[in-house]
Amino acid sequence: ALTIHDTAAVLQVTYSPDGTRVAGGCGHLVKVWDAATGREVLSLQGHEGTVNHVAFSPDGGRIASGGRDGKVKVWELSTGKEVLTLRGHTDVVHAVGFSPDGQRIVSGSYDKTVRVWDAVTGQSTLTITGPSDYILDVLFSPDGKRIVGGSMDKTVRVWDAATGQPKAKLTHADRVGSTAVAIGPDGHYLVAAGGGQDVMIWANLDGDRYTPSGPTDWISCVAFSPDGKRFASGSGDRTVRVWDAATRELLFTLEGHAGAIGWVAFSPDGSRLVSASADHTLKLWDAATREEVLTLEGHSGVVRGVDFSPDGRWIVSASADHTLKIWDASTGSEIQTLVGHTQPVWALAVSPDGQRIVSASWDMTLKLWDVGTGQAT
C-alpha cells in the first residue's frame, strides 16, 4: 500500500471530481496528493490553525478550506496559490462546500453562523443565523437552491440559498453531524439521524417533516438508494431499517447482527444493501426479497466503514482491527486484506474509477491502495 504520513492528524480527506487527486487537512496545511502514485503534489500553507475541512470545486480546479483560525481560503490547484481569504467568521470554521455550479461557497462555524460567499470575488453575500450552538456540517442541495446545516444545538435546518430565509427546522434528541445527514440524489428528500432514537425526513426540503418510529436505540447512519426512492438507517439496536422516501412507510427491518450497526450502503443498482457492525461482521442483504444473502466474516474488530465498488462487483470494509478488506460481492469470499495501518481505520473512499481506495486511520496516516494488487502504484 501507499502511505501518506503526516505529523498532524488528518481530520478529513476527499477525492477530486475526476478521481485523480486526494486532498486533506494536515495540521495547519492543506495537502494534495496524486491519487495514482501517492506523491504529494501540493502543500498549501496559509492557515494559522488546524484545517478542519476541505472541498474541491465541481470542476476540480480549486479547493476551499476551513480552519480553526476562523478563515475560509480558496486555492488554485494549477498554481498552488492562495487566491482568496474569506474573512467574517469569528470562531472555528468546521465545514465548507461549493455550490453545484461552483459560483458560491458555503461555510459553517462555531460562531453559530452559516455564510455564503461569492467564489470569484470572495465577498460575503449572505450570513445566516438561527442555530444556538456550533455548526458541524453544511452543504448545498443538488440544485443549489437550498442550504442544509447540522448543529450542536440538536437541529438540522434548511435555508433558501438565495435569501437565507429558513425553510425547515428539525430537532433531534442529540447533536447532528455530517455522518447523520443525507440528501436524496434528486434533491427532493433529506434524511437526518441524531444520537437519539429518531429518523426524520422532509419532502422538498421545505418543511414537510415526518418522524417515523421503529429504532429502539441511537441511529448511527443513513443512506439513500441510488434512485432516491428508499433510504436505510442503521441503529444501536442492531437492526437495519429500510423506508419509502415518498410515503415515509417502513418497508422492512433487517435483523441478524449481534452488535450495533456502524454503516450501511446500497449497491450501485440498488438491488443489495450491505451493513457493517460492531459484531465484527458485514452482512449483504437482498433489497427485494429482504433476505440475508451473505455474512462476511474475517475482521477481528468493530467494522465502521463499508462501500461498494462503482460496478458493484466488490465491497471494501474498514475496521478497528487496523485493516481493510476487499470482498467478492457475489460469493462473499475475501479477495484480499490491506494491512499497514497501526491504529483503527474509520474512514474510506473508493475512487470514481474503482481502481483505488483511500483510507484514514487514527495512526495519523492516509493510505492509497491499488485495488488490483494491494501494492503501491
VOFIBA-70562 format. One record per residue (C-alpha): x, y, z; residue in three letters. Coordinates in steps of 0.02 Angstrom, whole numbers, padded with zeros to 5 digits, always signed. Each point is the difference from the previous one (the first is absolute). Example, Ala and Ser with C-alpha at 12.3 -4.5 7.8 and 13.67 -1.06 7.14 Angstrom:
+00615-00225+00390ALA
+00069+00172-00033SER
! end
This chain:
+00000+00000+00000ALA
+00049+00179-00022LEU
+00009+00096+00162THR
-00017+00187+00023ILE
+00076+00051+00167HIS
-00019+00161+00093ASP
+00050+00057+00173THR
-00174+00071+00029ALA
-00165-00091+00000ALA
-00090-00010-00167VAL
-00177+00054+00043LEU
-00083-00023-00170GLN
+00043-00050-00178VAL
-00090+00015-00165THR
+00025-00051-00181TYR
-00002+00125-00142SER
-00150-00017-00116PRO
+00104-00094-00130ASP
+00081-00113+00129GLY
+00180+00050-00041THR
+00036+00097+00159ARG
-00027-00023+00186VAL
-00002+00150+00117ALA
-00005+00016+00188GLY
+00042+00112+00145GLY
+00161-00044+00091CYS
+00028+00113+00148GLY
+00010+00178-00065HIS
+00026-00059-00179LEU
-00111-00051-00145VAL
+00083-00143-00091LYS
-00038-00072-00171VAL
+00063-00169-00060TRP
+00001-00089-00167ASP
-00130-00137+00023ALA
+00093-00123-00112ALA
+00175+00017+00072THR
-00027+00076+00172GLY
+00127+00134-00040ARG
-00031+00163+00091GLU
-00044+00126-00135VAL
-00033+00153+00106LEU
+00023+00058+00179SER
-00100+00158+00022LEU
+00049+00111+00145GLN
-00102+00146+00060GLY
-00116-00051+00140HIS
+00051+00049+00175GLU
-00092-00144+00080GLY
-00046-00181-00033THR
-00089-00029-00165VAL
-00165-00087+00039ASN
-00079-00022-00170HIS
+00042+00012-00186VAL
-00109-00009-00155ALA
+00037-00004-00186PHE
-00093+00113-00120SER
-00112-00094-00123PRO
+00127+00024-00140ASP
+00142-00059+00112GLY
+00101+00157-00030GLY
-00012+00074+00174ARG
-00005-00052+00182ILE
-00090+00088+00141ALA
+00064-00029+00177SER
-00065+00047+00171GLY
+00104+00009+00157GLY
+00010+00035+00185ARG
+00062+00175-00043ASP
-00178+00044-00051GLY
+00047+00024-00182LYS
-00054-00079-00163VAL
+00135-00005-00133LYS
-00013-00038-00185VAL
+00148-00075-00093TRP
+00036-00015-00185GLU
+00066-00175-00033LEU
+00089+00039-00163SER
+00114+00125+00087THR
-00011-00051+00183GLY
-00041+00180+00041LYS
-00122+00066+00129GLU
-00122+00104-00102VAL
-00125+00050+00134LEU
-00012+00016+00188THR
-00179+00012+00060LEU
-00010+00095+00163ARG
-00156+00023+00104GLY
-00017-00147+00117HIS
+00052+00036+00180THR
+00036-00180+00051ASP
+00055-00168-00069VAL
-00060-00044-00176VAL
-00054-00182+00008HIS
-00074-00032-00173ALA
+00013+00070-00176VAL
-00076-00043-00169GLY
-00025+00063-00177PHE
-00168+00026-00084SER
-00034-00120-00145PRO
+00045+00134-00127ASP
+00159+00049+00093GLY
-00051+00182+00013GLN
-00031+00003+00188ARG
+00082-00069+00156ILE
-00091-00041+00161VAL
+00083-00011+00171SER
-00057-00047+00174GLY
+00083+00058+00159SER
+00008-00016+00187TYR
-00058+00182+00002ASP
-00174-00076-00032LYS
-00017+00075-00175THR
-00003-00063-00178VAL
+00075+00113-00132ARG
-00015+00000-00188VAL
+00141+00074-00103TRP
+00025+00050-00181ASP
+00131-00126-00059ALA
+00072+00124-00125VAL
+00011+00161+00101THR
+00006-00072+00176GLY
-00138+00116+00058GLN
-00118-00060+00135SER
-00172+00002-00080THR
-00102-00075+00140LEU
+00014-00028+00187THR
-00124-00123+00074ILE
-00038-00006+00185THR
-00117-00105+00103GLY
+00094-00147+00076PRO
+00045+00024+00184SER
+00158-00105-00003ASP
+00145-00054-00113TYR
-00035-00038-00184ILE
+00071-00173-00036LEU
-00046-00024-00183ASP
-00067+00100-00147VAL
-00037-00044-00180LEU
-00096+00060-00152PHE
-00145-00101-00067SER
+00035-00078-00172PRO
-00093+00141-00089ASP
+00089+00135+00101GLY
-00163+00077+00060LYS
+00011-00056+00181ARG
+00133-00007+00135ILE
-00007-00134+00133VAL
+00092+00018+00165GLY
+00019-00112+00153GLY
+00039+00074+00170SER
+00052-00046+00176MET
-00165+00078+00055ASP
-00081-00165-00056LYS
-00079+00072-00158THR
+00014-00021-00187VAL
-00059+00156-00091ARG
-00039+00039-00180VAL
+00018+00175-00071TRP
-00035+00082-00167ASP
+00173+00016-00078ALA
-00041+00166-00082ALA
-00085+00091+00143THR
+00051-00095+00156GLY
-00180-00018+00051GLN
-00034-00153+00108PRO
-00099-00135-00088LYS
+00003-00141+00128ALA
+00064-00046+00171LYS
+00023-00175+00067LEU
+00034-00030+00185THR
+00090-00155+00060HIS
+00035-00080+00167ALA
+00186+00026-00026ASP
+00122+00104-00102ARG
-00003-00024-00188VAL
+00160-00021-00102GLY
+00051-00046-00175SER
-00013-00190+00021THR
-00185+00015+00036ALA
-00062+00110-00143VAL
-00039-00058-00176ALA
-00086+00085-00148ILE
-00083-00107-00132GLY
+00078-00005-00174PRO
-00140+00107-00073ASP
+00010+00128+00141GLY
-00180-00033+00045HIS
+00021-00079+00171TYR
+00114+00023+00148LEU
+00025-00127+00138VAL
+00090+00040+00162ALA
+00040-00113+00147ALA
+00049+00058+00172GLY
+00075-00084+00150GLY
-00174-00037+00063GLY
-00124-00125-00066GLN
-00073+00107-00139ASP
+00014-00002-00188VAL
-00083+00151-00079MET
-00040+00051-00178ILE
-00056+00149-00101TRP
-00077+00005-00172ALA
+00059+00135-00119ASN
+00116+00069+00135LEU
-00140+00121+00041ASP
-00055-00054+00171GLY
-00111-00151-00029ASP
+00066-00093+00150ARG
-00034-00177+00053TYR
+00070-00105+00141THR
-00020-00186-00031PRO
+00011-00115+00149SER
+00093-00164+00011GLY
+00179+00000+00065PRO
+00016-00025+00187THR
+00177+00068+00017ASP
+00111+00136-00074TRP
+00012+00013-00190ILE
+00176+00001-00068SER
-00022+00017-00188CYS
-00120+00030-00144VAL
+00019-00032-00186ALA
-00109+00026-00153PHE
-00024-00128-00137SER
+00073+00058-00168PRO
-00173+00044-00068ASP
-00045+00098+00157GLY
-00160-00098+00028LYS
+00057-00085+00160ARG
+00117+00033+00142PHE
+00079-00114+00129ALA
+00046+00034+00181SER
+00117-00095+00115GLY
-00026+00000+00187SER
+00074-00047+00167GLY
-00144-00122+00018ASP
+00093-00112-00126ARG
-00127+00023-00140THR
-00002+00075-00174VAL
-00164+00080-00050ARG
-00051+00047-00177VAL
-00129+00135-00032TRP
-00099+00065-00148ASP
+00061+00180-00024ALA
-00164+00061-00077ALA
-00130-00082+00112THR
+00111-00007+00156ARG
-00056-00179+00025GLU
+00116-00123+00086LEU
+00023-00132-00135LEU
+00095-00130+00099PHE
+00121-00032+00142THR
+00158-00104-00021LEU
+00054-00097+00153GLU
+00148-00115+00024GLY
+00147+00101+00066HIS
+00057-00029+00179ALA
+00069+00176+00020GLY
-00041+00180-00040ALA
-00004+00053-00183ILE
+00138+00122-00045GLY
-00030+00028-00186TRP
-00116-00047-00142VAL
+00016+00016-00189ALA
-00105-00045-00152PHE
+00076-00084-00151SER
+00012+00111-00156PRO
-00154-00082-00076ASP
-00097+00008+00164GLY
-00034-00187+00003SER
+00106-00037+00152ARG
+00044+00078+00166LEU
+00154-00027+00106VAL
+00013+00034+00186SER
+00154+00012+00112ALA
-00011-00043+00183SER
+00086+00002+00169ALA
-00018-00190-00003ASP
+00153-00001-00117HIS
-00103-00054-00152THR
-00082+00070-00154LEU
-00164-00062-00069LYS
-00062+00009-00178LEU
-00188+00012-00023TRP
-00113-00019-00151ASP
-00101+00162-00005ALA
-00144-00083-00094ALA
-00022-00164+00094THR
+00063+00075+00165ARG
+00103-00156+00029GLU
+00174-00009+00071GLU
+00108-00056-00146VAL
+00174-00008+00077LEU
+00091+00027+00163THR
+00178+00062-00024LEU
+00111-00060+00141GLU
+00184+00036+00020GLY
+00023+00162+00096HIS
+00052-00013+00183SER
-00065+00171+00050GLY
-00147+00118-00021VAL
-00039+00032-00184VAL
-00033+00185-00022ARG
+00013+00039-00186GLY
-00066-00092-00152VAL
-00036+00037-00182ASP
-00030-00083-00167PHE
+00113+00018-00151SER
-00075+00109-00138PRO
-00044-00156-00101ASP
-00070-00091+00153GLY
+00116-00149-00021ARG
+00094+00019+00165TRP
-00020+00074+00173ILE
+00132+00084+00106VAL
-00007+00013+00189SER
+00101+00092+00132ALA
+00023-00063+00177SER
+00067+00036+00172ALA
+00114-00150-00027ASP
+00112+00120-00100HIS
-00041-00080-00169THR
-00108+00022-00153LEU
-00071-00150-00091LYS
-00063-00019-00178ILE
-00138-00128-00025TRP
-00080-00079-00153ASP
-00178+00068+00002ALA
-00070-00157-00084SER
+00081-00136+00104THR
+00050+00091+00158GLY
+00176-00067-00013SER
+00141+00109+00062GLU
+00103+00059-00148ILE
+00138+00084+00099GLN
+00043+00082+00165THR
+00084+00169-00004LEU
+00123+00005+00144VAL
+00103+00151+00048GLY
-00093+00112+00121HIS
+00054-00012+00182THR
-00160+00069+00076GLN
-00187-00020-00035PRO
-00058+00046-00176VAL
-00159+00104+00007TRP
-00017+00079-00172ALA
+00016-00057-00180LEU
-00044+00057-00175ALA
+00004-00088-00168VAL
+00061+00098-00151SER
-00131+00031-00137PRO
+00087-00122-00117ASP
+00008-00135+00134GLY
+00187-00021-00018GLN
+00053+00073+00167ARG
-00054+00011+00181ILE
+00053+00134+00123VAL
-00010-00035+00186SER
+00027+00106+00155ALA
+00051-00063+00170SER
+00031+00055+00177TRP
+00185-00033-00037ASP
+00003+00171-00085MET
+00028-00071-00174THR
-00095-00013-00162LEU
+00028-00151-00108LYS
-00032-00016-00187LEU
-00029-00178-00055TRP
+00003-00074-00174ASP
-00155-00108-00007VAL
+00075-00126-00122GLY
+00158-00036+00097THR
-00013+00079+00171GLY
+00173+00069-00037GLN
+00073+00172-00030ALA
-00030+00063-00176THR
! end
